Amino acid sequence: MQFSYQPSGVCSRGITFELEDGKVHNVRFYGGCAGNTAGISALVEGMTPQEVEKRLSGIRCGFKPTSCPDQLAKALRQAMAQTNGEK
C-alpha cells in the first residue's frame, strides 16, 4: 500500500513510500538534500517500519527540532496507525 506524507519543519516538501508485507519499500523524498535523502531511502529499504522509526525518530537537523529522517519516522508511525485502524 502506498502512502504520502507532507513533512513540516524541514526542506523536503513530501515523502512517499510503500508498506508491503510489513516492510518499507520505495521511499522517495521530494526536495531536501538529494544525497542524504537518497541515502536514507536506500538504507531503510526492506526494513520494518518499527525498526526505521526506532533508528530515525528524534534525529535533528542543525538547530531544527526535526529532520528528514525524523519526518520519515513520523510518516511511518502515521501509516501504521492508519493501517491498524483499517483492520
C-alpha positions as CSV (number, residue, x, y, z in Angstrom):
1,M,0.0,0.0,0.0
2,Q,1.4,3.4,-0.9
3,F,1.4,6.4,1.5
4,S,2.2,10.1,1.1
5,Y,3.2,12.4,3.9
6,Q,3.8,16.2,3.9
7,P,6.7,16.9,6.3
8,S,6.9,20.1,8.3
9,G,9.9,22.0,9.6
10,V,12.3,20.5,7.0
11,C,13.5,21.3,3.5
12,S,11.7,18.3,1.8
13,R,8.2,19.0,0.6
14,G,6.9,15.5,0.5
15,I,7.6,11.8,1.3
16,T,6.1,8.8,-0.4
17,F,6.7,5.1,0.5
18,E,5.1,1.7,0.3
19,L,4.4,-0.8,3.1
20,E,4.3,-4.3,1.7
21,D,4.3,-7.5,3.9
22,G,5.3,-5.5,6.9
23,K,8.4,-3.9,5.2
24,V,9.2,-0.4,3.9
25,H,9.8,0.0,0.2
26,N,10.4,2.7,-2.4
27,V,10.9,5.7,-0.1
28,R,11.1,8.9,-2.0
29,F,11.7,12.4,-0.7
30,Y,10.7,15.4,-2.7
31,G,13.1,18.3,-2.1
32,G,15.7,18.3,0.7
33,C,19.3,17.3,0.4
34,A,19.4,15.0,-2.5
35,G,22.3,12.8,-1.4
36,N,21.1,12.5,2.2
37,T,17.6,11.6,1.3
38,A,18.7,9.1,-1.3
39,G,20.9,7.5,1.3
40,I,18.1,7.3,3.8
41,S,15.9,5.8,1.2
42,A,18.4,3.1,0.3
43,L,19.3,2.3,4.0
44,V,15.6,1.7,5.1
45,E,14.6,-0.4,2.0
46,G,13.2,-3.7,3.3
47,M,13.3,-2.7,7.0
48,T,10.2,-3.0,9.2
49,P,8.5,0.4,9.9
50,Q,9.2,-0.2,13.7
51,E,12.9,-0.6,13.1
52,V,13.1,2.5,10.9
53,E,11.1,4.5,13.5
54,K,13.4,3.3,16.3
55,R,16.6,4.3,14.4
56,L,15.4,7.6,12.9
57,S,13.0,9.1,15.4
58,G,14.3,12.2,17.2
59,I,17.2,13.0,14.8
60,R,17.6,16.7,14.4
61,C,19.0,18.8,11.5
62,G,21.2,21.5,12.9
63,F,19.2,23.7,15.2
64,K,15.9,22.5,13.8
65,P,13.8,20.3,16.2
66,T,13.3,17.7,13.4
67,S,15.0,16.4,10.3
68,C,14.0,14.5,7.1
69,P,14.8,11.2,8.8
70,D,12.7,12.2,11.8
71,Q,9.9,13.2,9.5
72,L,10.1,9.7,7.8
73,A,9.7,8.1,11.2
74,K,6.6,10.2,11.8
75,A,5.2,9.4,8.4
76,L,5.7,5.6,9.1
77,R,4.1,6.0,12.5
78,Q,1.1,7.7,10.9
79,A,0.9,5.0,8.2
80,M,1.0,2.2,10.7
81,A,-1.8,3.8,12.7
82,Q,-3.9,4.2,9.6
83,T,-3.2,0.6,8.6
84,N,-4.0,-0.8,12.1
85,G,-7.2,1.3,12.2
86,E,-8.4,-0.2,8.9
87,K,-8.2,-3.8,10.2
